[in-house]
């Protein structure tokens, strides 16, 4: 049994709200509907969403712990203490460390860094690395994109005489690390208005708070200090890669950061775009960042050492940057080959358990740096909670999880915590470690949890569309107005529409996996493309309903409107 047919749903919006937004902002009713569907109700909220500026960013000192963090860093600077920032091996962690390094480089003040190796050291702090940090003579340890769950490790670092600041965005567990400074908008009693920033966004807010304090103390002059806006290309890269909602603060970061990423002069990012096939001058959107730039940086952490990504972003030498980018590109290609082999093996393991409430698979030859990607592909295929485990040689195995709506993955893992060595993450994605001998019992227990919490409807993918439209509505004015809602991504998906009762005038299968259709309603027709829809068979003359995203196709320099199909229902 593969992914079941999707349920379709059309959002409903209050007509009075729609009319008010359209009239006050001078936009079409269709665009006003899209705003209302994104829970934007007032003209003020709509203006902020469409036309927001960076000065609308909240005061960073509204973050609980921020003032104490800045005071401790200021003390370290004034007393010439050694500071080390400790990141994570994904793109969010790499860009968080890079943001801090570039800011401190421009103060200037020396800042050391360390990122654990995914394969040998694992996520977060560990005693061996803490010992190595202490041997460096570090006085102040700052964690970014990790630390909130490292209660024992923080206590160990404090016992060695180091102060600790935690900059993290993960959901805290019931107990927090003690005797340290914590900046995490999700911690209890934090009144910061946006809880959904990536760690790189929090790192940026820390640099903003530091910059203000350094200026106030005369350490940094307003005329020669680092311009924070210049860091937004890096912030954008980490924010998009970490799949946080592109609303609120994240939307501002990405809206202003994408143009900076397009015209960046950073040698590392220029080289990264070269190996990604993104020629100079090409416009960048969510897709190019999420699926071309970010995976190459991620490859360093997945297969080797994530610190190579920090070196890439920080170098001013174009030749060095090209060498690093080429290595990351090769590692990304290797990662894709490994991932394809693992995915095919996983499908074989899943076959006898397709009817299980959740899919928990493991293998002794799997690469733990790629299990998250495989878990995502399994969820896409089966629409079930999917947990992929790389069995360890010494018994300790690493798992990566992806969920569906209806099951909070981190909370579900918490109900199995007696079987796990460690776990953490979010509602839709998490990770854990477990003794190999307990995997079968864990599978049984987790499936019981999934069965109890998920309904039959939860197992059917839900496609929610913004409105019904007709082909006659799809002109350039309509498409151009949709662009006002960009950047699209997690939390702000591209507008999705429903087309009813369209006749197929032509159907052509491209490269044996993509459909190119011409659809007609009355006297109006439009091209449509269905990527990776080779499992469907279309016949000229049949009528369909289509869920689609309208967009421009600029192939061969000729611009035309096309419908990018997301799902199709045949009409009886």
C-alpha positions in Angstrom: 0.0 0.0 0.0 1.5 3.3 -1.1 0.4 6.8 -0.3 -3.4 7.0 -0.2 -5.4 9.4 -2.4 -5.4 12.9 -1.0 -8.4 14.7 0.5 -9.1 18.1 -1.0 -10.3 21.1 0.9 -11.0 24.7 -0.1 -10.3 27.3 2.5 -13.1 29.7 3.4 -12.5 33.3 4.2 -14.7 36.0 5.7 -16.1 38.1 2.8 -16.2 41.3 4.8 -12.5 40.9 5.7 -11.6 40.2 2.0 -13.5 43.2 0.7 -11.9 45.5 3.4 -8.4 44.3 2.5 -8.9 44.6 -1.2 -10.3 48.2 -0.9 -7.8 49.5 1.6 -4.7 48.1 -0.1 -5.8 48.5 -3.7 -5.3 44.8 -4.5 -7.5 42.3 -6.3 -10.0 40.3 -4.4 -8.1 37.1 -5.2 -5.0 38.5 -3.5 -7.1 39.6 -0.5 -8.5 36.1 -0.3 -4.9 34.7 -0.1 -4.1 37.1 2.8 -7.2 36.2 4.7 -6.4 32.5 4.2 -3.1 33.1 5.9 -4.9 34.5 8.9 -4.2 38.1 8.1 -7.2 39.9 9.2 -6.5 43.6 9.6 -5.1 46.2 7.1 -2.2 46.8 9.5 -1.3 43.1 9.5 -1.6 43.0 5.7 0.6 46.0 5.2 3.3 44.5 7.5 3.1 41.2 5.6 3.3 42.8 2.2 5.5 45.8 2.8 7.2 45.1 6.2 10.7 46.7 6.8 13.6 45.6 8.9 13.0 48.4 11.5 9.9 46.4 12.5 12.1 43.7 14.0 11.4 43.3 17.7 13.8 44.5 20.3 16.3 41.6 20.8 16.3 42.3 24.5 12.7 41.1 24.7 14.2 37.6 24.5 14.5 36.1 28.0 18.2 35.8 28.9 19.4 38.2 26.1 20.5 41.0 28.5 22.4 38.6 30.7 24.0 37.0 27.6 25.2 40.3 26.3 26.5 41.4 29.7 28.5 38.2 30.0 29.9 38.6 26.5 30.8 42.2 27.2 32.6 41.2 30.4 34.6 38.6 28.3 35.5 41.3 25.8 36.6 43.8 28.4 38.7 41.2 30.2 40.2 39.7 27.1 38.7 36.2 27.8 38.6 33.4 25.3 35.2 32.7 23.8 34.2 29.7 21.8 31.0 29.2 19.9 29.8 25.6 19.5 27.4 24.8 16.7 25.4 22.0 15.1 26.4 20.2 11.9 23.3 21.2 9.8 22.9 24.3 7.7 21.2 26.2 10.6 24.2 25.4 12.9 26.8 26.2 10.2 25.2 29.6 9.4 24.7 30.4 13.1 28.4 29.9 13.8 29.3 31.9 10.6 27.0 34.8 11.6 28.8 35.0 15.0 32.3 34.7 13.5 31.7 37.4 10.9 30.3 39.8 13.5 33.2 39.2 15.9 35.7 39.5 13.0 34.4 43.0 12.5 34.5 44.2 16.1 37.3 42.9 15.9 37.6 40.3 18.6 38.9 36.7 18.3 36.2 34.0 18.4 37.0 30.3 18.2 34.5 27.7 17.1 33.8 24.0 17.1 31.2 21.8 15.4 30.9 18.2 16.4 31.2 15.5 13.8 27.9 13.9 13.2 29.2 10.3 12.7 31.6 10.1 15.6 30.5 12.7 18.1 26.8 13.1 17.5 24.5 16.1 18.2 25.1 18.6 20.9 27.6 18.9 23.7 29.7 15.9 24.8 32.3 15.5 27.5 35.2 14.8 25.2 34.6 18.0 23.3 34.1 19.9 26.5 37.5 18.7 27.7 39.1 19.7 24.4 37.4 23.2 24.8 38.7 23.5 28.3 42.3 22.6 27.1 42.0 25.6 24.7 41.7 27.8 27.7 38.1 28.9 26.9 36.4 31.0 29.6 33.0 31.4 27.9 31.3 28.7 25.9 28.4 29.7 23.6 26.2 27.0 22.1 24.1 27.8 19.0 21.4 25.5 17.7 22.0 23.1 20.5 22.4 23.0 24.3 18.8 23.2 25.6 18.7 19.5 26.2 22.3 19.1 27.4 21.7 19.3 31.2 24.5 17.0 32.3 27.0 18.3 29.8 26.4 21.9 30.7 26.9 21.0 34.4 30.1 19.3 33.4 31.4 22.4 31.6 30.4 24.6 34.6 32.3 22.2 36.9 35.4 22.8 34.8 35.1 26.5 35.4 33.6 27.7 32.1 30.5 29.9 31.9 27.9 28.8 29.4 25.4 30.7 27.2 22.8 28.6 25.3 21.4 30.1 22.1 18.8 27.5 20.9 15.4 27.3 19.3 14.4 23.8 20.1 11.5 23.0 22.4 12.9 22.6 25.9 12.2 19.4 27.9 10.7 19.5 31.4 14.1 20.3 32.9 16.4 23.0 31.7 20.2 23.2 32.1 21.0 25.1 35.3 23.7 27.7 36.3 23.9 29.0 32.8 22.3 31.7 30.6 19.6 30.5 28.2 18.3 32.4 25.1 15.4 30.3 23.7 12.1 31.9 22.8 10.4 28.6 23.6 11.6 28.5 27.2 9.0 29.2 29.9 8.2 32.9 30.7 9.8 34.2 27.5 7.6 37.0 26.2 9.3 37.4 22.8 6.6 37.7 20.2 7.9 35.2 17.7 8.7 31.7 18.8 9.5 30.2 15.4 13.0 31.6 14.5 15.8 29.3 13.4 19.0 29.3 15.5 20.6 31.5 12.9 17.9 34.1 13.4 18.5 34.0 17.2 22.3 34.4 16.5 21.5 37.5 14.4 19.4 38.9 17.2 22.3 38.3 19.6 24.6 40.3 17.3 22.1 43.1 17.1 21.9 43.3 20.9 25.7 43.1 21.1 26.2 45.8 18.5 23.9 48.2 20.3 25.7 47.6 23.6 29.1 47.9 22.1 28.2 51.2 20.6 26.7 52.4 23.9 29.9 51.5 25.6 32.1 53.2 23.1 33.8 50.0 22.0 32.3 50.2 18.5 31.7 53.4 16.7 28.6 53.8 14.5 30.7 54.9 11.6 32.9 51.8 11.2 31.1 48.9 12.8 29.6 45.9 11.0 26.3 46.6 9.2 24.0 43.9 10.4 22.0 43.9 7.2 25.0 42.5 5.5 24.6 39.3 7.4 21.2 38.6 6.1 22.4 36.5 3.1 23.7 34.0 5.6 20.7 34.3 7.9 18.4 33.6 4.9 20.4 30.5 3.9 20.0 29.0 7.4 16.4 30.1 7.9 15.2 28.5 4.6 17.2 25.4 5.2 15.8 24.8 8.6 12.2 24.8 7.4 10.9 27.3 10.0 7.7 29.1 9.0 8.4 32.0 6.7 6.2 34.4 8.6 6.8 37.2 11.1 10.5 37.8 11.7 11.6 34.9 9.4 9.7 36.5 6.5 11.5 39.8 7.0 14.9 38.0 7.2 14.2 36.1 3.9 12.5 38.9 2.1 15.4 41.2 2.5 18.1 38.5 2.5 17.3 36.8 -0.8 18.2 39.8 -2.9 21.4 40.1 -0.9 22.1 36.4 -1.6 21.5 37.0 -5.3 24.1 39.8 -5.4 26.5 38.6 -2.7 30.2 39.3 -3.0 31.2 36.6 -0.5 33.7 34.3 -2.2 32.3 31.3 -0.5 28.7 31.9 -1.6 29.8 32.8 -5.1 31.6 29.5 -5.4 28.7 27.6 -3.9 26.4 29.1 -6.5 28.8 28.2 -9.3 28.9 24.5 -8.3 25.1 24.5 -7.9 24.6 25.6 -11.4 23.2 29.0 -10.4 24.9 31.4 -12.9 25.7 34.9 -11.8 22.8 37.3 -12.0 20.1 34.5 -11.7 17.3 35.3 -9.4 17.1 33.2 -6.3 14.0 31.9 -4.5 13.1 29.4 -1.9 13.6 26.5 -4.3 17.2 27.4 -5.2 18.2 27.9 -1.6 16.4 24.9 -0.2 17.3 22.3 -2.9 20.5 23.5 -4.5 22.6 25.6 -2.1 21.6 24.2 1.3 22.1 20.4 0.5 25.7 21.1 -0.5 26.5 22.8 2.8 24.6 20.0 4.6 26.7 17.4 2.8 29.7 18.4 4.8 28.0 17.6 8.1 26.3 14.5 6.8 29.3 12.7 5.4 32.3 14.3 7.1 33.0 17.5 8.9 30.6 20.5 9.0 33.3 22.9 9.8 34.2 23.0 6.1 30.9 24.9 5.6 32.0 27.5 8.1 35.3 27.8 6.2 33.5 28.2 2.9 31.2 31.0 4.2 34.1 32.8 5.9 36.8 32.8 3.3 37.8 35.8 1.3 39.9 33.8 -1.1 37.9 32.8 -4.2 40.3 30.0 -5.2 40.1 28.5 -1.7 36.3 28.9 -1.9 36.1 27.1 -5.2 38.2 24.2 -3.8 35.9 23.9 -0.8 32.7 24.2 -2.8 33.9 21.6 -5.3 34.6 19.2 -2.4 31.1 19.8 -0.9 29.6 19.3 -4.4 31.3 15.9 -4.6 30.2 14.9 -1.2 26.6 16.0 -2.0 26.7 13.7 -5.1 28.0 10.9 -2.9 25.3 11.6 -0.4 22.6 11.3 -3.1 23.9 8.0 -4.3 24.1 6.6 -0.7 20.6 7.9 -0.1 19.1 6.3 -3.2 20.6 2.9 -2.2 19.3 3.2 1.4 15.8 4.3 0.2 15.5 1.2 -2.0 16.6 -1.0 0.9 14.1 0.7 3.1 11.3 0.0 0.7 12.1 -3.7 0.8 12.0 -3.7 4.6 8.7 -1.8 4.6 6.9 -4.2 2.3 5.8 -6.7 5.0 4.9 -3.8 7.4 3.0 -1.5 5.1 -0.1 -1.8 7.2 1.6 -0.8 10.4 0.5 2.5 12.1 4.1 3.8 11.8 7.1 2.6 9.8 10.2 1.9 11.8 13.0 0.4 9.8 16.7 -0.2 10.6 19.8 -1.6 8.9 23.3 -2.3 9.9 24.8 -0.8 6.7 23.0 2.6 6.7 24.8 5.9 6.9 23.5 7.9 9.9 24.2 11.1 8.0 21.5 10.3 5.4 18.8 8.6 7.5 16.8 11.9 7.8 16.6 12.3 4.1 15.4 8.7 3.7 12.8 9.2 6.4 11.4 12.2 4.6 11.1 10.3 1.3 9.3 7.4 3.1 6.8 9.9 4.6 6.2 11.4 1.2 5.5 7.9 -0.3 3.4 6.4 2.5 2.1 9.3 4.5 2.9 7.6 7.8 5.2 8.5 10.7 8.5 7.2 9.5 11.6 6.4 11.7 14.8 5.3 10.1 17.6 3.8 12.2 21.2 3.3 11.4 22.3 0.3 13.5 25.6 0.9 15.3 28.4 -1.6 15.5 28.7 -1.3 19.3 25.0 -1.5 19.9 24.2 2.2 20.1 22.1 3.1 17.0 21.0 6.5 15.6 17.5 7.2 14.4 15.8 10.0 12.5 12.1 10.6 12.4 9.5 12.4 10.3 5.9 12.7 11.2 2.5 13.6 9.8 -0.2 16.0 11.2 -1.8 14.4 14.2 1.3 12.9 15.8 3.8 15.2 17.7 7.0 13.3 17.1 9.0 14.7 20.0 6.2 14.0 22.5 5.7 10.5 21.0 9.4 9.8 21.5 9.0 11.0 25.1 6.5 8.3 25.8 9.2 5.8 24.8 12.0 7.6 26.6 12.7 4.5 28.8 13.9 2.7 25.7 16.0 5.5 24.3 19.5 6.8 25.2 18.7 10.3 24.0 16.0 12.1 22.0 14.9 15.6 20.9 13.4 17.6 18.1 10.2 19.1 16.9 6.6 18.1 16.2 7.3 17.0 12.7 11.0 15.9 12.9 13.2 14.5 15.6 16.2 12.3 16.3 17.1 9.7 18.9 19.7 7.1 19.9 18.8 3.6 21.1 20.5 0.3 21.9 20.3 -2.0 18.9 18.7 -4.8 21.1 15.7 -2.6 21.9 14.8 -1.6 18.3 12.1 -4.3 18.0 10.5 -3.4 21.3 10.7 0.3 20.3 8.9 -0.4 17.0 6.1 -2.2 18.8 5.7 0.6 21.4 5.9 3.4 18.9 3.3 1.7 16.7 0.9 1.4 19.7 1.3 5.2 20.3 0.7 6.0 16.6 -2.4 3.8 16.5 -3.8 5.4 19.6 -3.2 9.0 18.5 -3.9 8.9 14.7 -7.2 8.6 13.0 -8.1 7.1 9.7 -8.4 10.6 8.3 -4.9 11.5 9.5 -3.5 8.8 7.2 -5.0 10.5 4.2 -2.9 13.5 3.0 -4.8 16.7 3.0 -4.4 19.2 0.2 -5.8 22.6 1.2 -6.4 25.0 -1.6 -6.9 28.8 -1.4 -9.8 29.1 -3.9 -11.5 27.9 -7.1 -10.4 29.8 -10.2 -11.0 29.4 -13.9 -8.5 29.5 -16.7 -9.9 32.8 -17.8 -8.6 34.3 -14.5 -5.0 33.3 -15.1 -3.5 36.4 -16.7 -0.2 38.2 -16.0 -1.8 40.7 -13.6 -3.0 37.7 -11.5 0.4 36.0 -11.5 2.2 39.3 -10.7 0.0 40.0 -7.8 0.7 36.5 -6.4 4.4 37.5 -6.3 3.5 40.1 -3.6 3.2 37.2 -1.2 6.7 35.9 -1.8 8.9 34.5 -0.4 7.1 31.2 -0.2 8.1 28.3 1.9 7.3 26.6 5.2 4.4 28.5 6.9 3.7 30.5 3.7 3.2 28.0 0.9 2.8 29.1 -2.7 -0.9 29.8 -3.4 -2.7 26.6 -4.5 -5.9 26.7 -6.5 -8.5 24.4 -7.8 -9.5 24.1 -11.4 -12.8 22.3 -12.0 -13.9 20.3 -15.0 -11.1 21.0 -17.4 -10.8 19.0 -20.6 -7.5 17.5 -21.6 -6.7 18.6 -25.2 -3.2 17.1 -25.4 -1.1 14.9 -23.1 2.6 14.2 -23.5 4.9 12.2 -21.2 8.3 13.8 -20.9 11.4 11.8 -19.9 9.1 9.0 -18.9 8.1 10.7 -15.7 6.7 14.2 -16.3 3.4 15.1 -17.9 2.8 18.1 -20.2 -0.9 18.8 -20.7 -3.0 21.4 -22.4 -6.3 22.0 -20.5 -9.3 23.8 -21.8 -12.4 25.4 -20.3 -14.7 26.8 -22.9 -12.8 29.1 -25.2 -9.8 29.3 -22.8 -6.8 27.0 -22.6 -3.6 26.7 -20.5 -0.5 24.5 -20.4 0.0 22.4 -17.3 3.0 20.3 -16.1 2.9 17.4 -13.7 6.4 16.6 -12.4 7.0 13.0 -11.3 3.4 12.1 -12.1 4.2 9.1 -14.3 2.0 6.9 -12.1 -1.0 8.6 -13.7 -2.3 8.0 -17.2 -4.1 10.8 -19.0 -6.3 10.5 -22.1 -7.2 13.3 -24.6 -10.8 14.2 -24.1 -11.2 13.2 -20.5 -12.2 15.8 -17.9 -10.3 16.4 -14.6 -10.2 18.6 -11.6 -6.7 19.9 -10.8 -5.0 21.3 -7.8 -2.3 23.6 -9.1 0.1 26.4 -8.5 0.1 29.1 -11.3 3.6 30.3 -12.3 5.7 31.6 -15.2 7.6 29.2 -17.4 10.7 31.0 -18.8 12.1 28.1 -20.8 14.3 29.2 -23.7 13.8 32.8 -23.0 10.0 32.7 -23.8 7.8 33.5 -20.9 4.4 31.9 -20.6 1.9 31.0 -17.9 1.7 27.4 -16.8 -0.1 25.4 -14.1 2.2 23.3 -11.9 0.0 20.3 -11.0 0.1 19.1 -7.4 -2.8 16.6 -7.6 -5.5 15.5 -10.0 -9.0 14.0 -9.6 -10.7 12.4 -12.5 -14.3 13.3 -13.1 -16.7 10.4 -13.4 
